[in-house]
Amino acid sequence: MKMDFDRSFSKTMRSEGGYSNRKNDVGGETIWGISRVYHPDWGGWMIVDALKQKPGKFPPDKFPDGLFVLVKAFYKRMFWDRILGDLLTDQRLADEMFDTAVNMGVHRAALFLQQALNALNRDQALYPDLVEDGLMGGKTLEALKALPFRDYDVLLKILNVLQGAHYIEFMRKSPVQEENARGWFARVEIGKS
């Protein structure tokens, strides 16, 4: 069964919001979570910059629909396709992996999945330990398919624990990021989804 990108995208967009340009945000100027610092060549920036030149309020109450089409295509290409979202084995897992990839990067999302799968392989009785390299590939998908479905609630808890621990460590290294704590931890869900 193919996972539903639209569901994962809609869920993540509730956290990403619209336009932001906060001084202490390491991503700098963002629109629906797309950072100009990390993605300066994204085509939507031309539309944003053109809107800034128009008279009136910026950001506008409503952005052009064409901009959101570019946003959605960007997220599919840069995150969903790279985490192999269509090939994941559970929609809750697809939602979690996509959101983590968007917020922390594809590499970290894949690394967290590999760490979680290694913790659940019953000392390699279910499948061999994975190399924790942060690369989504065939061996990670094979291990995921070998994991009993009854273990998926625990898998999701481990992924969220790793995510939360990363946020805490990041804020320890850069206390100015503590202003993001509430928004970041709103993404951490411990328990059934």
The 8 nearest C-alpha neighbors of each residue, nearest first, counted from 0:
[[1, 2, 88, 86, 85, 89, 87, 3],
 [2, 0, 85, 86, 3, 87, 88, 84],
 [1, 3, 85, 90, 4, 0, 84, 87],
 [4, 2, 5, 6, 1, 7, 90, 85],
 [5, 3, 7, 6, 8, 2, 79, 84],
 [4, 6, 8, 3, 7, 9, 10, 71],
 [5, 7, 9, 8, 4, 3, 10, 94],
 [8, 6, 94, 4, 10, 5, 9, 11],
 [7, 9, 5, 11, 6, 10, 4, 12],
 [10, 8, 12, 6, 11, 7, 5, 13],
 [9, 11, 7, 8, 12, 13, 6, 94],
 [12, 10, 8, 13, 14, 9, 98, 7],
 [11, 13, 15, 9, 14, 10, 8, 16],
 [12, 14, 11, 10, 15, 16, 9, 8],
 [15, 13, 12, 11, 16, 186, 10, 182],
 [14, 16, 12, 32, 31, 13, 11, 17],
 [15, 17, 31, 14, 13, 12, 18, 32],
 [18, 16, 31, 30, 15, 19, 32, 29],
 [17, 19, 30, 29, 31, 58, 16, 20],
 [20, 18, 29, 28, 21, 30, 17, 27],
 [19, 21, 28, 27, 29, 22, 18, 24],
 [22, 20, 24, 23, 19, 27, 28, 25],
 [21, 23, 24, 20, 27, 25, 28, 26],
 [24, 22, 21, 25, 175, 176, 27, 178],
 [23, 25, 27, 26, 21, 22, 176, 20],
 [26, 24, 27, 23, 36, 22, 176, 21],
 [27, 25, 34, 24, 36, 28, 37, 29],
 [28, 26, 24, 25, 20, 36, 29, 34],
 [27, 29, 20, 35, 19, 34, 26, 30],
 [30, 28, 34, 33, 19, 32, 18, 35],
 [29, 31, 18, 32, 33, 17, 19, 34],
 [32, 30, 17, 15, 16, 33, 18, 29],
 [31, 33, 15, 30, 29, 34, 16, 17],
 [34, 32, 29, 30, 31, 35, 38, 70],
 [35, 33, 29, 26, 36, 37, 38, 28],
 [34, 36, 39, 38, 28, 37, 29, 27],
 [37, 35, 34, 26, 38, 39, 27, 28],
 [36, 38, 34, 35, 39, 26, 33, 27],
 [37, 39, 35, 40, 41, 34, 36, 33],
 [40, 38, 35, 41, 36, 37, 34, 44],
 [41, 39, 38, 42, 44, 35, 43, 37],
 [42, 40, 43, 39, 38, 44, 35, 73],
 [43, 41, 44, 45, 40, 69, 46, 39],
 [42, 44, 46, 45, 41, 66, 69, 47],
 [43, 45, 47, 46, 42, 48, 41, 39],
 [44, 46, 48, 43, 47, 42, 49, 41],
 [45, 47, 49, 43, 44, 48, 50, 66],
 [48, 46, 44, 50, 49, 45, 51, 43],
 [47, 49, 51, 45, 50, 46, 44, 52],
 [48, 50, 46, 52, 51, 47, 45, 53],
 [51, 49, 47, 53, 52, 48, 46, 57],
 [50, 52, 48, 49, 53, 57, 47, 58],
 [53, 51, 49, 50, 54, 48, 47, 55],
 [54, 52, 50, 51, 55, 49, 56, 57],
 [55, 53, 52, 56, 51, 50, 57, 49],
 [56, 54, 53, 57, 59, 51, 52, 58],
 [55, 57, 59, 58, 54, 60, 51, 53],
 [58, 56, 59, 51, 55, 50, 60, 53],
 [57, 59, 56, 60, 18, 51, 50, 62],
 [58, 60, 57, 61, 56, 62, 55, 50],
 [59, 61, 58, 62, 57, 56, 17, 63],
 [62, 60, 59, 63, 58, 64, 17, 57],
 [61, 63, 59, 64, 60, 66, 67, 58],
 [64, 62, 65, 66, 61, 67, 46, 68],
 [65, 63, 67, 66, 62, 68, 61, 69],
 [66, 64, 68, 63, 67, 69, 62, 70],
 [65, 67, 69, 64, 68, 63, 43, 70],
 [66, 68, 70, 64, 69, 65, 71, 63],
 [69, 67, 65, 71, 66, 70, 72, 64],
 [70, 68, 72, 66, 67, 71, 73, 43],
 [71, 69, 67, 73, 68, 72, 74, 66],
 [70, 72, 74, 68, 73, 69, 67, 75],
 [71, 73, 69, 75, 74, 70, 76, 68],
 [74, 72, 70, 76, 71, 75, 77, 69],
 [75, 73, 71, 77, 78, 72, 76, 70],
 [74, 76, 79, 72, 73, 78, 77, 80],
 [75, 77, 73, 80, 74, 78, 72, 79],
 [78, 76, 74, 75, 73, 81, 79, 80],
 [77, 79, 81, 74, 80, 75, 76, 100],
 [80, 78, 75, 84, 82, 81, 97, 83],
 [79, 81, 83, 76, 82, 78, 84, 75],
 [82, 80, 78, 83, 79, 77, 105, 76],
 [81, 83, 84, 79, 80, 135, 78, 105],
 [84, 82, 80, 81, 86, 85, 79, 87],
 [83, 85, 79, 82, 86, 87, 93, 80],
 [84, 86, 2, 1, 83, 87, 3, 80],
 [87, 85, 84, 83, 1, 88, 2, 140],
 [88, 86, 84, 85, 89, 93, 83, 2],
 [87, 89, 86, 144, 90, 143, 92, 2],
 [88, 90, 92, 91, 87, 93, 2, 151],
 [89, 91, 93, 92, 2, 94, 88, 3],
 [92, 90, 94, 93, 89, 95, 192, 155],
 [91, 93, 95, 89, 90, 94, 96, 155],
 [92, 94, 90, 96, 91, 95, 84, 97],
 [95, 93, 7, 91, 97, 92, 96, 90],
 [96, 94, 92, 98, 93, 97, 99, 91],
 [97, 95, 99, 93, 98, 94, 108, 92],
 [98, 96, 100, 94, 99, 95, 93, 79],
 [97, 99, 101, 95, 100, 96, 11, 102],
 [98, 100, 102, 96, 101, 108, 97, 103],
 [101, 99, 104, 105, 97, 108, 103, 98],
 [100, 102, 98, 99, 104, 103, 97, 78],
 [101, 103, 99, 100, 104, 98, 32, 97],
 [104, 102, 100, 99, 101, 107, 108, 105],
 [103, 105, 100, 106, 107, 101, 102, 108],
 [104, 106, 100, 108, 107, 109, 78, 82],
 [105, 107, 133, 109, 104, 108, 110, 134],
 [106, 108, 110, 109, 104, 105, 111, 133],
 [109, 107, 100, 105, 111, 110, 99, 106],
 [110, 108, 133, 112, 106, 107, 111, 135],
 [111, 109, 133, 107, 113, 112, 108, 131],
 [110, 112, 114, 108, 109, 113, 158, 107],
 [113, 111, 109, 115, 110, 114, 116, 108],
 [112, 114, 110, 116, 115, 111, 131, 117],
 [115, 113, 111, 117, 112, 116, 110, 118],
 [116, 114, 118, 112, 117, 113, 157, 111],
 [115, 117, 113, 119, 118, 114, 112, 120],
 [118, 116, 114, 119, 120, 115, 128, 113],
 [117, 119, 115, 116, 120, 114, 121, 122],
 [118, 120, 116, 117, 121, 115, 154, 146],
 [119, 121, 123, 125, 117, 122, 118, 126],
 [122, 120, 124, 123, 119, 125, 118, 117],
 [121, 123, 120, 124, 125, 119, 128, 118],
 [122, 124, 127, 120, 126, 121, 125, 128],
 [123, 125, 121, 122, 126, 120, 127, 128],
 [126, 124, 120, 123, 121, 145, 146, 127],
 [127, 125, 123, 124, 142, 120, 128, 145],
 [128, 126, 123, 129, 125, 124, 120, 142],
 [129, 127, 117, 123, 126, 130, 120, 116],
 [130, 128, 131, 127, 113, 117, 139, 138],
 [129, 131, 132, 128, 113, 133, 139, 114],
 [132, 130, 113, 110, 133, 129, 114, 134],
 [131, 133, 134, 130, 110, 106, 113, 109],
 [134, 132, 110, 106, 109, 131, 107, 135],
 [135, 133, 132, 109, 136, 106, 110, 131],
 [136, 134, 109, 82, 139, 133, 83, 137],
 [135, 137, 139, 138, 134, 140, 83, 82],
 [136, 138, 140, 139, 141, 135, 142, 134],
 [139, 137, 141, 140, 136, 142, 129, 135],
 [138, 140, 142, 141, 137, 136, 143, 135],
 [139, 141, 143, 137, 138, 142, 144, 136],
 [142, 140, 138, 144, 143, 139, 137, 145],
 [143, 141, 145, 139, 144, 140, 126, 138],
 [142, 144, 140, 146, 141, 145, 139, 116],
 [143, 145, 141, 142, 146, 140, 88, 147],
 [146, 144, 142, 143, 147, 141, 125, 126],
 [145, 147, 143, 144, 142, 148, 150, 125],
 [148, 146, 149, 150, 145, 151, 144, 143],
 [147, 149, 150, 151, 146, 152, 144, 145],
 [148, 150, 147, 151, 152, 146, 153, 154],
 [151, 149, 148, 153, 147, 152, 154, 146],
 [150, 152, 154, 153, 148, 149, 155, 147],
 [153, 151, 155, 154, 150, 191, 156, 149],
 [152, 154, 156, 151, 150, 155, 157, 190],
 [155, 153, 151, 157, 152, 156, 115, 150],
 [154, 156, 158, 152, 153, 157, 151, 159],
 [157, 155, 153, 159, 189, 158, 154, 160],
 [156, 158, 160, 154, 159, 155, 115, 161],
 [159, 157, 155, 161, 156, 160, 111, 162],
 [158, 160, 162, 156, 161, 157, 187, 163],
 [159, 161, 157, 163, 162, 158, 164, 156],
 [162, 160, 164, 158, 159, 163, 157, 165],
 [161, 163, 159, 165, 160, 164, 158, 166],
 [164, 162, 160, 166, 165, 161, 159, 167],
 [165, 163, 161, 167, 166, 162, 160, 168],
 [164, 166, 168, 162, 163, 167, 169, 161],
 [165, 167, 169, 163, 164, 168, 170, 162],
 [168, 166, 164, 170, 169, 165, 171, 163],
 [169, 167, 171, 165, 170, 166, 164, 172],
 [168, 170, 166, 172, 171, 167, 165, 173],
 [169, 171, 173, 174, 167, 172, 168, 176],
 [172, 170, 168, 169, 173, 174, 167, 177],
 [171, 173, 169, 170, 174, 168, 167, 176],
 [172, 174, 170, 175, 171, 176, 169, 177],
 [175, 173, 170, 176, 177, 171, 172, 169],
 [174, 176, 177, 173, 178, 23, 170, 179],
 [177, 175, 174, 178, 170, 179, 173, 23],
 [178, 176, 180, 179, 175, 174, 170, 173],
 [177, 179, 176, 180, 175, 181, 174, 182],
 [180, 178, 177, 182, 176, 181, 183, 24],
 [181, 179, 183, 177, 182, 178, 184, 176],
 [182, 180, 184, 183, 179, 185, 178, 177],
 [181, 183, 185, 179, 184, 180, 186, 14],
 [184, 182, 180, 185, 181, 186, 179, 187],
 [183, 185, 187, 186, 181, 182, 180, 163],
 [184, 186, 182, 183, 187, 181, 188, 14],
 [187, 185, 184, 183, 188, 182, 14, 98],
 [188, 186, 184, 159, 185, 163, 189, 162],
 [189, 187, 186, 159, 190, 185, 156, 192],
 [190, 188, 156, 159, 187, 191, 160, 155],
 [191, 189, 188, 156, 192, 152, 155, 153],
 [190, 192, 152, 189, 188, 155, 156, 153],
 [191, 190, 91, 188, 189, 152, 155, 92]]
